[in-house]
Amino acid sequence: MKCIAVYTNDFEVFSDIYEKVLNTPLAENEETEIEGIVVSEAGEVPEHYVERMKVKPDVVVMKVREKDITILQHGEVFEILIPEKESVVH
């Protein structure tokens, strides 16, 4: 899963820029600013990362069902976890 980190602890600010974040192409480990908030492409996270984070008491887990996106909020960061499109080689 691809991870995009949004460095804010303010849900309203995150919510306001969420769509812009998803529509901003970022190279691996690239960092940019959207409306004054630092956003970075944080690389890949393994599937079990979400399960490990869910058990922590200080982590909020949100799911965007129609896009199969998981959002984790902890500390000063929101992590948007986007499943990679599987490519089948024939």
Backbone torsions as a table, in degrees:
resi	resn	phi	psi	omega
1	MET	NA	139.6	176.9
2	LYS	-81.8	138.9	-179.0
3	CYS	-117.9	127.2	173.7
4	ILE	-115.7	123.1	-179.2
5	ALA	-97.4	132.9	178.1
6	VAL	-120.1	115.0	-170.8
7	TYR	-90.0	84.0	172.9
8	THR	-156.6	153.3	173.8
9	ASN	-109.0	9.3	-177.5
10	ASP	-99.6	109.0	-176.8
11	PHE	-61.0	-37.7	-179.5
12	GLU	-63.3	-43.3	177.5
13	VAL	-63.7	-46.0	178.4
14	PHE	-58.1	-47.3	-179.3
15	SER	-60.2	-38.8	-179.6
16	ASP	-65.1	-33.4	-176.1
17	ILE	-105.0	-1.5	-175.1
18	TYR	-50.4	-51.8	-178.5
19	GLU	-63.8	-38.0	177.9
20	LYS	-64.0	-39.2	178.8
21	VAL	-61.5	-47.4	-179.4
22	LEU	-63.4	-29.7	-177.0
23	ASN	-94.1	4.1	178.6
24	THR	-98.0	112.7	178.9
25	PRO	-70.9	128.9	179.1
26	LEU	-127.5	137.2	173.7
27	ALA	-77.4	163.3	179.7
28	GLU	-57.1	131.4	-179.2
29	ASN	64.8	14.7	177.0
30	GLU	-80.5	144.6	179.3
31	GLU	-123.4	141.5	177.5
32	THR	-145.1	177.1	177.0
33	GLU	-122.1	133.2	176.2
34	ILE	-124.8	116.3	-178.1
35	GLU	50.0	42.1	176.0
36	GLY	82.6	0.5	-179.6
37	ILE	-106.6	131.5	179.2
38	VAL	-75.8	131.6	179.2
39	VAL	-128.9	135.0	178.1
40	SER	-138.7	147.4	174.3
41	GLU	-83.1	111.9	-171.2
42	ALA	-97.9	16.8	176.5
43	GLY	83.9	-156.9	-176.5
44	GLU	-98.0	145.3	171.6
45	VAL	-122.9	145.2	-179.7
46	PRO	-72.0	159.1	-179.1
47	GLU	-55.5	-39.1	-176.8
48	HIS	-73.1	-7.8	179.5
49	TYR	-58.4	-45.2	-178.9
50	VAL	-61.9	-44.2	-180.0
51	GLU	-61.4	-41.3	178.3
52	ARG	-64.4	-40.7	-177.3
53	MET	-72.3	-32.9	-178.4
54	LYS	-59.3	-31.4	-176.5
55	VAL	-82.0	-9.0	-179.9
56	LYS	-80.6	133.5	-175.9
57	PRO	-68.3	-21.3	-176.8
58	ASP	-97.5	15.1	-177.7
59	VAL	-114.1	129.2	174.2
60	VAL	-101.2	131.2	-178.8
61	VAL	-113.8	125.9	177.7
62	MET	-123.3	148.0	-178.4
63	LYS	-125.5	130.5	173.2
64	VAL	-102.1	92.6	-169.9
65	ARG	-60.7	-43.5	-175.5
66	GLU	-66.5	-18.9	178.8
67	LYS	-114.1	0.3	-178.0
68	ASP	56.0	37.8	179.3
69	ILE	-103.6	138.4	175.0
70	THR	-112.3	136.9	177.9
71	ILE	-119.8	125.6	175.6
72	LEU	-109.0	135.3	176.0
73	GLN	-123.7	124.3	177.5
74	HIS	-154.2	139.5	-179.1
75	GLY	57.9	-126.5	-176.7
76	GLU	-102.6	23.1	-173.5
77	VAL	-142.3	144.8	168.0
78	PHE	-108.5	135.0	176.1
79	GLU	-114.6	121.5	177.4
80	ILE	-97.9	118.2	-177.6
81	LEU	-106.8	117.4	-175.5
82	ILE	-115.7	123.4	177.7
83	PRO	-65.0	138.1	177.5
84	GLU	-74.7	143.2	175.7
85	LYS	-69.8	126.3	180.0
86	GLU	-79.2	129.4	177.1
87	SER	-106.4	131.8	-178.4
88	VAL	-101.2	126.1	179.3
89	VAL	-99.3	127.9	179.5
90	HIS	-104.2	NA	NA
